[in-house]
Amino acid sequence: MRLLFAVPLLSLLATPAIAGDVEPRLTLPAGTHAVALTFDACSGGVDERILDELIADRVPATIFVTHRWLKRNAVATTKLLAHADLFEIENHGENHVPAITDRPTVFGLQTAGSLSAVLQEVTGGAGAVSATFGRAPIWYRDASARYSRDATQLIAGLGYRIAGYSLNADVGASLPAATVSKRVGMAKPGDVIIAHINHPERPAGAGVVEGIKILLAKGVRFERLDAAFPTPTG
């Protein structure tokens, strides 16, 4: 557990939920001319189209993995380890559970429902990343990119920065390839793009690849979150 702040966690766990969810926005620091590619690996498989494009064109990216995904994708994990210079691996939770305590579901997913469940989800995911990649994650993104306000306090108290975004490329890999390509290709300097790398069966991945190629042709520079924010805080 990355307990970097003197937060009374036991008291926080017993505090009633604060009503209202938040969906954090994140852009790169002012003056940055790069774009950040961030990918969620929730469950299921790996979209080799995206992974192979990133490797072929030497595009750095931040990938948020769940413990559940890691257990099912040993070959892809080996490839990530082999290209540690390109890929920053961060925490997407243990079992892909939204960090929400004040309602039972969001986007069809069952939420954590309590701060103790949020704590388990965060620390379980962090342990898997540390054990697999040999470094503790410093960023956290939950299953829905939405959080109850008490959950954000807990996650910050554990020492993590919450990974929001400014450009949603694929809406959970649900969009057609042409739409995804257009969205990615329109990224502006400072944007943090969110997309998914765990749906090889869907057309969205092809759109991600095409969008990356469009940005490369424009001369866009890509940056990982750990490079853009060298000393993140909760």
N, C-alpha and C positions, 0 to 999 in steps of 0.2 A: 504494500500500500504506500502510495506517494504522499504521506502526510506532511506537507510543507508549511502548513499554517496552523497556528494554535487555535483551532476551532474545536469547541466542545461537541464532538460528534455524537456522543451519547445523548446529550440534550437535544441536538438537532434532530436525531432520529425519533425523538418523542414529541417533536413539535407538530401541531396540526398542519395539514397542507395549506399552502398559500394559493388561493384561487387564481386561475388564469395561466395559460401556457404561453411560452415564448418560443420564437423561431429565430435564433441569433443570425445576424448578418455578419459576414466577414469579408473584408477586402485587404489587400496587401498594404503595407505602410505607405503613407503619402509620399509621392515622388518615385515610387517603384514603377518601372516600365514593363515588368514581367507579368506573366499570367501564371496562376497556380492551378495545376490539374490535381483534383482529389477524387479518388475512386472508393466506393464502398464495396466490400466483399462480404456480403451478408450471410448467405448460405448457398447451396447448390454448387455449381461448378465454376470454371474460370473461362472468361472470354479470351481465347488465345489471339483473336484478331487484334484486340486492344493491346494485350501484353506484348505480342510480337512487334507491333508498330512502335511502341515505346522503346523497346530494345533496339530495333533496327535503326531508328532515327535519333537514338540517344536522348530521349526526352525524359527529364526527371519528373517524378510524380509522387504524391503522398497517397498511400493506400491504407484504408481503414479496414481491418480484418476482425472478424469474430472468432472466438475459440471454435465455434461450430464449423465455420468455414475451413479453418486450419486443419481440423481433424479429417476433413473430407478431401483435401486437396494437397496431398504430400508432394506430388510432382511439381505443381505450380509454386508451392512454398520453396522447393529446392531452387527453382528458377529465380525467385525473388532474392533468395540468399546469394545466389551467384552474381547478382547485379545490385549489390548493396550500394554501389556508387550512384545508382539511378533512383532507387526506391526507398523512401522513408515509410516505415511500417508503423501505423498508429492503432489505437484502441477503438474498436467498434462494438465492444461488449462481449459477454460470454455467450449469450444465446439469442442476440438480436431482439432485445426487449426495449421498448420506448421508456425513457426516464421520466415517466409521468405518474403522479400519485393521485390526481384529483378526478380521474375518469377512467372507466374500465377498458376502453379501446380507442385507438386512433388509426385511421387509414386501414381498418380491418385487423390491426394487430392488438393483441392483449397487452396492456401496459403493465409496468412493474407494480403499480398499486400501492406501494409503500416505500419509504426511504430505505428500509433494510433490504428490500429487493433491489433497489437501485444500487445500493452499496455492493451487493453480491455481483450484480451485472458488471459494474465497473471494475471491481478488483479481480473478478474471474477472467475478464477479457485481458486485463493488464498482465496477469500472471502468465497467460498463454503467450502473449507477445514477448514477454521477457524470456520465457523458457525457450521459445523457438528462435528468436532473433538476437538474443544476447544483450538486449538493451531495453531499458524501461521506457514505455511510451510517455509522451508529454502532452499529447492531445487526445481528446475524447469526442466521439460523435455517436449519438445513440441511434436507435433503429429508425426513427422517423424524422430526425433533425428538429424535433420539437421537444420541449422540456417543461415540466411544471417548475414554478419558481423556487420551490423548496429543493428540488433536485439540482438546480443550477448552483445553489448555495453549497450543497453537499459535495458536488463534483469539484467546485472551486476549492473547497476545504481540503480535498484530497490532493490538491496541487496541480490539477489539470486545467488547461485552457480548452474551452468548448469550441469545436470546429464548425462554425457556421459556413455560409457561402454567399456569393452574390449572383451566381448564374447557375440555374438548374438546367443541365443539358438534356436529361432524358426522362425526368419525372418517374423515377423508379424503373428505368429501362422500358417504359411503356409506350414511347413515342416512335413514329416511323423514322427510318434512317434519314430521309431527306430533311425532316424537321430537326432532328438532332444535329446533323451536319451544319445546318444554317445557324442554329443556336450557338454551337461551339465556335464556328467561324466568325461570329460577330463579337466575340469576347474583346473587351477593352483592357488596356493596361491597368493592372491592379485587381482584376477580377479573380475571384476564387471559384472555380468551376466544380460542381458536384456531378458525378456520373457513376454508373455501376459497371463493375467488371466481373460480375458473377452470373450473367445471363447469355451464354453463347447461343442459346436457341432463339433469341429475339433479334429483330433487325436493328434495334437501337445501337448495338455495338459497331455495326458497319458505319453508322452515322458518326459515332465518336471518332473512328479512325479517319474518316474523310474530313471531319472538322479539324482534327489535329494537323492534317496535311495542309489545309487551307491556311491555318495560322503559321505553320512553318514557311509556307510560300510568301507570307507577308513579312517574314523576318522576326516574328514574335519570339521572345525569350521566355522560357519556362523556368519556374523556381519552386522548389519544395517548401513546405511550411517551415521546416526547421531552419532553412537558410534565410527565409524572409523574416522570421521571428526567432532570432538566435537565443533569446532568453525569455520564453513565454512564461506568463504567470497566470494564476487562476483568476 
